[in-house]
Amino acid sequence: MQTRRPMNIDTNKRITDIVDENYAYASVLYYFGIKFYDYDEKTLEQVCSEKGLDVKQVIHSLESVSSSDVDTHPALSAYPIDVIIEYLKHTHFIFIKDRLPYLSKLIKNLQPTEYKPIVEDLQFIFPLFVEDLIYHIYQEEDEFFSYISSLQDALMTPQSANKLYFDMEKYSIQDFAISHDVDDDEMKGIRNITNDYNTKNINSLHLRVVFAELQHFEKELKTHASIENEILFPKALMLEKQVRKFFRDKSRMN
């Protein structure tokens, strides 16, 4: 698959040629209102002129996309747990409001042509994947993140600990971690459909872009999961341990 690399962008190149050299540019153009698959023959200069866009601004955005690297993330381990949760919530927001709608639109507008089985499978499976992922995100925020916040509140304001005592009978960080581990490979079915995003025999630029963006999104999901597994869960376990000690100490005093 392609890597996201910088390139010198020629405004006289066709939109499809620009995207063919770096699939990541398709998403940038999309947010300027340019769906690359609608402009087979027109150049970047022509399309920007038609839409009243500043071509220099578009080029700047295209060239800056290579600075995005999903394999790295801030050194979150040094931050308190509430900051980590806010970072993860922000990532959830980007997934729901940005990445998933873009991928959905790309896949919905695919034309079957000679890749009909792949296209039809993607158009059937991807909406189900989106529905499951959004449900998982909201469930995680409503239950797991809320439980962690309750643990923090109990240590900071002991009078708020009464309700938490009963919540700790229902929830545990270990149970959340086990459930999370089971859900970690959400995109297995999509990998199967796309033969691990293999574009070797795919002539359709549109479908190649879809494969590249799906692969990129899977990397984003893995980075997100690694932050939860390697940073959030260990901190949450320590926090839960402190709260359990607090309840034990409190019971001895009574």
N, C-alpha and C positions, 0 to 999 in steps of 0.2 A: 504494500500500500504506500501511497505517497506520504512523505513527511511534509510538515508545514515549514516552508522555507521562503526567504525573501526573494524577490525578483524585481528587475527593472521593468516597470509597467509602461507599455507603449499605448498611448491613447488611441492610436489608429488600428490597434488589434481588435479583432472581433471579440465580443463578450465571451462566446463559447471557447475561443482559443485561450483567453486569459484564464478561464476556469479550468480548462484542460491541463494547463501547466501547473496549477495549484488548486486542488479542489476546495481548500479552505476559503477561497475568495467568494465562492458561491453564497455563503452565509452573510458576508459583508455586503455584497450587492443586494441580497434579499432585503436587508434592513434599510437600504436606500430606495426600496420599491422596485428593484430590478430583478425579475425572475429570469435567470440566465437562459432557461429552456424556451423562453418566448422570443429570444433574439438570436436566431441562428446566423444571420448575416450582418447584423449591425455592429459597428465599432463602439468602444467605450465612449469616445468623443460624441458620436451621433446620439447614443442613448441618453447621455447626460444632458445634451442640448435639448432633446425632446422633452425631458422631464424637468428642465430648469435646474439641474444640479450643478454645483461647483465641481468641476472635474478634478481640481487640485485637492479638494477635501475628500473626494472619493478615493483618489490615489493614496492620499495619506492614510486613510483608514485601511485600505488594502495592504499597504506596506507594513502597517503596524501589527497586522494579524499574526505575523511570525513570532512576535514576542510572547504570545500565549503558549504556555507550557503546562499541560495538565499533570505532568509527572512530578511536579514540585508543588509544595504548598508552604504557607508560612510556618515558622517554627512554633506551632501552637502549643507544644508541650510545656512551654514556659509561661503560658497564660492561665489564668484561673478558669474554672470549669464553666462559669456563666458566659465568658467571652467565647469559648469554644462552641458552646451551644448556639450563640448568636451567629457565629460564623457558619455553622452547619445549616441554620435556618435560612440564612441569606443564600446559601447554595441551593437549598430546596426551592426558594423563590425563583432563582434563575432557571432552574430546571423546569418549573411549572409555567412560568410566564415567558420564557425565552426559548430554551433548547427544544422542549417537547413540541411546542406549536410549530417551530421551524421544521423539525423532522417530519411531523405529521403532514404539513403542507407539501413538502418534497415528495413524500411517498404517495400521498393522495393524487398528485398530478403526474405520476408515472404513467406512461403509455405502454400497454402490454407488448406490442410488436412481437419479436421472436423470443422474448423473455417472459412470456405470459405466465407460466407456472410460478416463477419467482415473484413477479410483480403481484399476482393475485394472492399469493401466500403472505407477502409483506403487507398488502393492503387489508388483509383479514386479521393477521396476528398483531400488527403494530398498535392499532387502537386498543386491543385487549391489554397489551403490555403497558401502554400509557395509563389505562384505567387502574391496573394493579399497582403500578409504581406510585401514582398519586395517592391511592388508598394507603399504601405503605408509609408514604411520607407523612400524611396527616395523622395516621395512627401513631407513628413514632413521636411526633410532636405532642399529640394529645396525652399519650400515656408515658412513654419513656422520658422525654424531656421534662414533662410536668412532674414526674416522680423525682427526678434529680433536683429540680427547683425546690420541691417540698423538703428534700433532705437538707439542702442548704438553709432553708428557712428555719428548720428545726434547730440547727446549731446556732443560728444568729439570734433567733427569738424563741426561746424554749417554750413559751406559752402557746406557740402554734404547733407544738409537737403532738397534741392529742389525736388529731385526725390521722396524722402520719403513722402513728402506732398501728392503726387498723389497716392502713394502706400497705404497710410492710408485711402484713399477713397475706396479702394478695399478690404483691409484686416483689421481685428481687432482681438485682442487676445481673446475676448469673443467668436467670431465666431469659431476660431480655437479650443477653449475649448469645445464648444458644439459639434463640429464635432468629436473631440477626444473622448468625452464621448460616442457617438454613436458607435464608432469603438472599444470600450474597451473590448468587449467579442468576440474576433476573434475565439476562440476555442470551441464555443458552439456546433457546428456541430460535432466536433471530440469527445467531451464529450458524446454526444448522441450515437454515433457509439460504443463507448467503455463502455457504461453504467457507466459513471463517473470513468473510469479507474479501474473498478472492476475486479479483477483477481480470484475471488472466484472459479469459475468453469472453469478456463483456465489452462490446463495441459501443454501447449506449453511454454517452457522457453523463446523461441524467442519472442512470443507474449506478455508474461509477462514483458519482458524487454522493448518492445515497449510501452506498457501501462505506465510503470514507467517513462520512458524517456519523454513521452508526458506530463505526469502530472508534471514532474520536469520543463519542458520547459514552461508550463502554469504558474507555480510559478515565473519563470524568467520574463515572460511577465508582470505579475501583479506587480512585484517589479519595473520593468521599468516604467510601467504606473503610479505607485504611486509616483515615483520621478517627473514625468512630472506634474501630477495633484496637488501634495501637495507642490512642491518646485518650479518647473520651471514656471508654469502658474501664481502663485501669484507674483513672481519676475517680470515676463514679463508684467503683468498688471500694476504694479507700474512704470515700465520703460516707458510703453506706455503713462501713465498718465503724466509723466514728460515731454515727448516729446510734447504732446498736449498742455500742459501749455507753453512750449517753443514757439510753433507756435502762441498761443494766445497773449503772451507777445510781440512777434515780430510784429504781425499785429497791435497792439496798437501803436507801435513806428513808424509805417509808415504812 
